[in-house]
């Protein structure tokens, strides 16, 4: 693996939700929450992580579907990525 560039927490949340809104695991919850809160789903499918308003809405969506947002989830959690020839897994170093 090689580092291409740094990524912000806003970008990580946007990309994560962009992926999850197309997954079978969270799609229904994300779409239901977006409809309930009148959030334009385009900001999930085609995110602009430089837009502060969109970032705040995406953070709310992420918190709703998984309860993951408690501080800076993507920057404060110490996670390491383990590469396996057949799969990609996340492991905690603790």
C-alpha positions as CSV (number, residue, x, y, z in Angstrom):
1,X,0.0,0.0,0.0
2,X,1.2,3.5,-0.7
3,X,0.1,6.8,0.6
4,X,-1.3,9.1,-2.1
5,X,-2.4,12.1,0.1
6,X,-3.8,13.0,3.4
7,X,-7.6,12.8,3.9
8,X,-9.8,14.8,6.2
9,X,-12.4,13.4,8.5
10,X,-15.1,15.1,6.4
11,X,-13.8,13.3,3.3
12,X,-13.7,9.9,5.2
13,X,-17.3,10.3,6.4
14,X,-18.5,11.3,2.9
15,X,-16.7,8.4,1.2
16,X,-17.9,5.9,3.9
17,X,-21.5,7.0,3.5
18,X,-21.3,7.1,-0.3
19,X,-20.3,3.4,-0.1
20,X,-22.8,2.5,2.6
21,X,-25.8,4.1,0.9
22,X,-25.3,1.6,-1.9
23,X,-24.8,-1.4,0.4
24,X,-27.5,-3.8,1.5
25,X,-26.5,-3.4,5.2
26,X,-27.3,0.3,5.7
27,X,-29.2,1.5,2.6
28,X,-32.7,1.3,4.1
29,X,-31.7,3.1,7.3
30,X,-29.8,5.8,5.4
31,X,-32.6,6.4,3.0
32,X,-35.2,6.5,5.7
33,X,-33.3,8.9,7.8
34,X,-32.6,11.2,4.8
35,X,-36.3,11.2,3.9
36,X,-37.3,11.9,7.5
37,X,-34.9,14.8,7.8
38,X,-35.5,16.0,4.3
39,X,-31.9,15.6,3.3
40,X,-31.2,15.6,-0.4
41,X,-29.7,12.1,-1.1
42,X,-27.5,13.6,-3.8
43,X,-25.1,14.8,-1.0
44,X,-24.7,11.1,-0.1
45,X,-24.2,9.9,-3.7
46,X,-22.1,12.8,-5.0
47,X,-20.6,14.3,-1.8
48,X,-18.7,17.6,-1.6
49,X,-16.7,17.3,1.6
50,X,-15.6,20.9,1.3
51,X,-19.2,22.0,2.0
52,X,-19.6,22.6,5.7
53,X,-23.5,22.3,5.6
54,X,-23.3,18.9,3.8
55,X,-20.6,17.7,6.2
56,X,-22.8,18.5,9.2
57,X,-25.7,16.6,7.6
58,X,-23.6,13.6,6.7
59,X,-22.2,13.5,10.3
60,X,-25.9,13.4,11.5
61,X,-26.7,10.6,9.1
62,X,-23.6,8.6,10.2
63,X,-24.6,9.1,13.9
64,X,-28.1,8.0,13.2
65,X,-27.3,4.8,11.4
66,X,-24.5,3.5,13.6
67,X,-24.0,5.6,16.7
68,X,-20.4,5.9,15.6
69,X,-20.0,9.7,15.9
70,X,-18.6,10.4,19.4
71,X,-15.8,12.9,18.8
72,X,-13.7,12.3,15.8
73,X,-14.4,8.7,14.8
74,X,-12.2,8.5,11.8
75,X,-9.2,10.3,13.3
76,X,-9.2,9.4,17.0
77,X,-9.9,5.6,16.7
78,X,-6.6,3.7,16.5
79,X,-7.3,1.3,13.7
80,X,-4.8,-0.5,11.6
81,X,-5.6,-2.1,8.2
82,X,-4.4,-5.6,7.7
83,X,-4.1,-6.7,4.1
84,X,-4.9,-10.3,3.2
85,X,-4.7,-11.6,-0.3
86,X,-8.5,-12.4,-0.2
87,X,-9.9,-9.7,2.0
88,X,-9.4,-6.4,3.7
89,X,-10.0,-6.3,7.5
90,X,-9.8,-3.7,10.2
91,X,-8.1,-4.6,13.5
92,X,-7.7,-2.6,16.7
93,X,-4.1,-2.4,17.9
94,X,-5.3,-2.8,21.6
